[in-house]
Amino acid sequence: MKKIEAIIRKSKFEDVKDALYEAGIEFFSFWDVRGVGQAREGRVYRGIVYDTSTIERTKLSIIVRDKNVDKTVQAILSSARSGEIGDGKIFIIPIEDSYRIRTGEQGDESLFIKGKEE
């Protein structure tokens, strides 16, 4: 099992969500986050300089079975890419174990509904 964390542009969230659903990934968590990246500039509005170096992004957290890692990453890459600086990052982290609270299922079995996925 792997945890895939992706930090993407807020404007690409709906595209990424749709791509994940098409890839068979039906559950993930997300948060609006702020960070600092390569884009650093100040903008002037009505004579006041505003620092725009903090960037608003969306962070996705997805736990998948090992066999679903590649298709999940490809769905994010293809739908989140604009080709400009600031498209984001994807991190893959090993997960030692998981449990479904309702049934007590452990490991891979806790990540999918039997009969719905092979």
N, C-alpha and C positions, 0 to 999 in steps of 0.2 A: 504494500500500500504506500501511496505517496500523497503528500500535501503539496498542491500547486498554489502558490501565491502569485498573483499578477497585479501589477500596478499599471493602470491604463488611463487614458484621457477620459474625462467625464462624458465628453461628446460621443465616445465610441461605446459606451456601456450597452445601449440597446442592441447594437450590432453584435457585440460579443455575446450577450445573453442569448440572442437568436441563434448564433453559430453553435453555442454550447448545447442548446436544446436539440438542434439538428444532429449533433454528434452523440446524442443520447445521454448527456449530462444534465440531469433534471434538478439537482440540488446543489446550491453553493451559497455562501454567505458573502456579503459585500458591505463596505464602509466607505463613506466619503472621508478622504484623508488629505493632508497638506504636506508638502515636502519641498526640498530645495534641490534644484537640478542645475544643468549647464546653462540654462537661460537665465541671465541676470541682467536686469535693466531697470531703470527708473522711468516712470511715466509722469508727465506733467499734466495736471488738470486744474484749470483756473489758477495757475500760478503756484500750485502746491505739488511738490515732487512726491510721488508714491513709489514705494519699493515693490516691484512685482516679481521678486526673486522666489517668493514662496508660490508654489504651484498647486492648484487644486486638482486632485486625481481621485479615482475610485480604486479601492483595493479589493480584489476577489480572493476568497479562500475556498479551495475545492479539494476534497479528499476523494481519491479515486483508487481503484484496483490497479495493479501494475499494468495489466493489459490495456487499460484505458488512458495511460499517460500520454502516449504519442498523439492520439486523436484529440485529446483535450488541448494539448499545447498547440497543435496545428490549427485548431478552431480559433484559439485566442490570437495566434500570430496573423492568420489571414484576415480576421475581422477587426483587429485593433490597429493595424499598420496604416499610417498616413504617409510615411516616408520622410517625416520631418523630425528634428530633435524633439524629444519629449514624448515619444510614443509609449514609453514605459519599459518595464522589465518583467520577466517571469522567473520565479524561483521554484525549484523542486526539492522537497525535503522528505526524507524517509519517515514513515510512521511505524512505530513499533507494534501497536495493537489498537483495536477499536472494539467498542461494545454498543449494541443497540439496547437502549435502556428498557424499552417496552418488552422485548422478548428475551433479552440476555444473550442473543447471538453474538459471537465473537469473531474478530478477524474479517476476512473478505466477505463472509456471509452477512455481516452487519451493514454492508455498504450497498446492497441491492435487494430488490424484491424478487423472491423466487418465482419462476415462471415468466417473469417479465424480461429477464436478461439471461443469456446462456452462460 
